[in-house]
Amino acid sequence: MIYLILGSVAGLALCGAIYALVPRKASAAEILLALDAQRSSVTAPQPAAAGWRAGLGAHLASALVARGIHLRSTRRDLALLGRDLESMLATKILLAALGMILSPCFWALAYLVGLRLSLQTPLWGSLLLASVLFFAPDQEVHSQAKRARADFRRVVGAYLDLISLSLEGGRGVPEALAAAAHVGHGPALERLSHAVASARLTGITPWAGLGRLGEQIGVEELVELAAMLENVADQGAKIKDTLRERAATGRARRAAAVEESAGGQTQSLLLAQMLLALGFLIYLLYPAMSKLVGL
């Protein structure tokens, strides 16, 4: 019975893989939407990957999009990190294949040293290891993007203050957005400067370009800034006050997040100290308790 179930699962997985990898002819609407998305992109251009891994990743990405699987959250994280989805998908497939191979290798090694394991062991081990390795890149990208997004939000808070200072110096809103992004150096400010410059080239307002960047990398502060400037772009004094308030609100929000994180780390340290004290107490009481039990 177990072999029938395992065979059915393997057959379904094989059918699903074939269905996912077989290319489907895209409709004209899907092609136009893809071209429009590429035209409206304000993220910094990344060097295109080459080789068979890039081809595999591109094929997988197009197959997922053709079936309505867009992976928007993953795309935002990768856009923030400056990485492409194709390379990540190829890495996931290769790691899963490695997991499928490692378990039988370990089983064969155990057989050679004299350990007699069941034939089901390599099968379940392959499925488990392949699943873990397949989802490991997602967890890595999510954790890296979380830290990068927090750093980007800190830069956006300083960017709002710089815009306010530029407006006080007599610049207009478009000039203030561009000048504030050129004040310092760093990846975040370069992304902001590229978004403003791309907006000028594509014929949209600079704040609309910042809003698109915020949507693509998952930074809500840029989307809120774009919406605010869309409504009050011609009210200079009101913009300066609003920008100061938003910058102060962002700093207070980040300070609260830091305090919350510090509180969680303090609780973890207290728990570790309690467990250490409990272990030491058990070590001290063990001889006496063993004698009492022996009586």
ABEGO torsion letter per residue (X at the ends): XAAAAAAAAAAAAAAAAAAAABBBBBBAAAAAAAAAAAAABABBBBBBBBEAAAAAAAAAAAAAAAAGBAGAAAAAAAAAAGBBAAAAAAAAAAAAAAAAAAAAAAAAAAAAAGBBBBAAAAAAAAAAAAAAAAAAAAAAAAAAAAAAAAAAAAAAAAAAAAAAAAAAAGBBAAAAAAAAAAABBEAAAAAAAAAAAAAAAAGBBAAAAAAAAAAAAGBAAAAAAAAAAAAAAABAAAAAAAAAAAAAAAAAAAAAAAAAAAAAAAAAAAAAAAAAAAAAAAAAAAAAAAAAAAX
